[in-house]
Amino acid sequence: MTLGDGTKALGSRPLMALLVDWDSNPSKIASFHGLGYYEQLAFGNPAPPFSTANPVNPASLSDYFRENSLGRFGYTRVGLFEVTMGSTIPDGVPSKRCRQVLEKFPPNMLAQHNVDADAMLEESELSIVMVENFAGALPGIAFNEVFTLTGSTTPFLPDGIQVRIRLAGGGPLTPFYQLAHETSHLLRTIDMYNMGQQPNNGNVLMTLMSSFSFTSDDQVIVHLDMWHKMQLGWAEPRRFALKSQRSEDVRDDTADGAFILWDETRQDSEYFLVERRRSAGPARRYDADFPGDGVCVWRVQKSTPNGPIVQNLRPPDLLAGVQGVWQVGQETPPLAWSDGTTTNVTLKFAAAPDGRVRVSWGEALTHTSSVRHLRLFHGGNGSDGVGGLTRQGVFFGVTTEGNLEWNRYNGQGEQAGDPLALQSWSPNTGNLIGRGFTHLKQVVGAGNGVILVVHPDGTLRWFGYDGNGEPDITGAAGFVPNSGNTIRSGFENVTKMFVAPRIGIGIHGMNVFTVETDGFLRWYRYTGNGEHDPGGTMGWHPNSGNIVGQGWQGVRLVYASANVFFVVTEDNLLRWYSYSGNGEEDPSGVLGWASNTSNPIGRGFGDVVHLFGGVTNQGGFGHSMFAVNRAGDLRWFHYRGQGERDETGASGFIARSGNVIGTGW
């Protein structure tokens, strides 16, 4: 498994610290900091808290890299050297200045570090940090202009060694953060600010390789990120399949404390890296300014035109490259790849002993605060054959144990706690009517009591429930013949599925829509009654499987209510879609779609984890919608619009929409 092209940094490496005063600059380094400050900064072993002055107790480069590497790498002291240069700065070119400074040293002093005895002295053999007396100096790295050592007197070392060393440096006001940042570049680290060209998304303070002040002269400190530690050979994260269901602890004091979520279809081209981080704890003296206590989720792209891209995915929205950690009790939305394709995998975080955090993941995980349900979906929208609606307000839930639950709400959004609200619920609400639904990839309502499920092997199976929520966890009562039959195959790559049920007279069958990783929307129509048919030859419209839209990989939540689809996109807006076609092949997504399709009709859905509903004529014809947030609150909405654009949601939704009608969902 190749995870990157980083150069390992193991063992030890000699370090020289140079303090360079150019005579042309009247302000000397000693007027800012004395030799003692830089001796400690380069080679010390200080006890926190670190400070620049009063007292002088700076963080230590040697100590910083020793702690980050868990003792696998360190710098050995060559010495701290004061160098006085002339009044002419040659063209201001860093490579020329570096050469002039290094030529001040006796050839033998440099040549002795050419340990591989070849013709070139490089930074892998000798690390140099140089501070020059420019108060506004920008930190950076630069190669010296190549020159040749002559007159070496060290035995067994060849005469004529060329010097080409990359130096790290700054000025007397350069903070520890930036000096450590530039020194780490000598180990081949990469910058991690402005990754992906997203403004202000620079992984700030999440890693030493983010940006920081150039002249703050302070002691702000954070560790390198886990991706760099892995590249440098300082950590060996465990590897687990992304498409699995399991729990693992992450910790911050062992080389295998982090883990990788790995997808076999992408291999090392893109993966997720999960890391425990906090500002205090075992071996964390140099992470004191890390912003938070929790878990970092990094998305790693190995090969792009600009090299690797490593971005922290912050809570609550997984925005890339932004500061923030996931804390105990939280759960992510479904992780997404860099191209916007959803993984359908969420992560949840719980406390574990000894400062660890337990991370659970899988396509069928419960949402953190929803203590009861893995899934919730509508079961009504049936037709009585003469235009009426049946099973209005019926919805099913899959509990955390994998049991199937029956519910029915016939209210009009009366607030929870209102005496009228109690009359809105069927007394059978909450009864268990089946079991064994934990492992399924998709579970959706298809109207009139029909439930469609996709098994991990990609088979589509049909269930029909004709009961009224009578308790029977075995599933023996209420389910009609043919329940459990396979009616088609080939759905293993489906990431989203929703069904527009038959409504009214003259509309035969249900329309099934699927989204795969490529973002195309596919249409199927099924008019069967659950007859066993793995080949999918009975009851399917000939256009089944045709593409009728594109760009659906960015959809977070979706359900169908007749021929209207309610969609929550990545911007957390609620959008309206309507499709009346017959599955005519049209990847452009033009044929059959209403003119108001994709219009925003509401906002503020970022905290919603379950969204479902159906057509209703109770209280006036429209669409009843139910939304559950991370706190487990169940909210009711009634929409009567036709997709008119109104992001505020002021039009289309009737009074009481948004009321909490239940808790603990």
Secondary structure, 3 states (H helix, E strand, C coil): CCCCCCCCCCEEEEEEEEEEEECCCCCCHHHCCCHHHHHHHHHCCCCCCCECCCCCECCCHHHHHHHHCCCCEEEEEEEEEEEEECCCCCCCCHHHHHHHHHCCCCHHHHHCCCCCCCCEECCCCCEEEEEECCCCCCCEEEECCCEEECCCCCCCCCCCEEECCEEEEECCCCCHHHHHHHHHHCCCCCCCCCHHHCCCCCCCCCCCCCCCCCCCCCCCCCCCCHHHHHHCCCCCCEEEECCCCEEEEECCCCCCCCEEEECCCCHHHEEEEEEEEECCCCCCHHHCCCCCEEEEEEEEECCCCCCCEEEEEECCCCEECCCCCECCCCECCCCECCCCCECCCEEEEEECHHHCEEEEEECCCCCCCCCCEEEEEECCCEECCCCCEECCCEEEEEECCCCEEEEEECCCCCCCCCHHHHCCECCCCCEEEECCCCCCCEEEECCCCEEEEECCCCCEEEEEECCCCCCCCCCCCCECCCCCEEEECCCCCEEEEEEECCCCCCCCCEEEEEEECCCCEEEEEECCCCCCCCCCCCCECCCCCEEEECCHHHEEEEEEECCEEEEEECCCCEEEEEECCCCCCCCCCCCCECCCCCEEEECCCCCEEEEEEEEECCCCCEEEEEEEECCCCEEEEEECCCCCCCCCCCCCECCCCCEEEECCC
